Each structure stands twice: as C-alpha cells, then as structure tokens.
Amino acid sequence: MQIRGGRATLGGLRVSDCSGIGVLAAEGATVTLSRSTVSGAGVAGLAVETEARLEATGVSVERTEGPAVLVTDVTVSPAVTAP
C-alpha cells in the first residue's frame, strides 16, 4: 500500500506476501496506522521517505526480506540536536 501526499488513517489492515514494501508513506504524506499486520514483504514492512510522517501503533511486522522499518529521508527538527 502506498500513500503519497495527503493524510490517511488506517486500521485493521493485513498486508501479506507482497513483493515490495508493505506500507509506504511518501511525498509529505501523514499516515496513522494502527492494529495492523504486515507479513512477508519482499523489501520492507513499513517505509517512510520524502518528508512523510508515519505513526504506527499496535502494528506487527513479520517475515520481511529486508528491514521491518525503513526510513530513507530524515529531517532533524531544529529543537533536536544530533551528536
């Protein structure tokens, strides 16, 4: 599932045996995901990129070929200092 731009609130999803990413938030999207399962993703269970935001609560990621969570674009808030 890909969410590009805009806002989405998703709950009770079951994503199984996909060849790519289970849930992708991209292009500035704001996604809230709850009570869901991603199983058997070929690339990653959850992914966030291009200034998107993903809030996941009660989400199980199982049997992925790659990482459970992949974040490829990180912007550090000015209030946060990185070492």
Buried (B, 14 or more C-beta within 10 A) or exposed (E): BEBEEEEBEBEEBEBEEBEBBBBBBBBEBBBBBBEBBBBBBEBBBBBBBBEBEBEBEEBEBEEBEBBBBBBEEEEEEEEEEEE
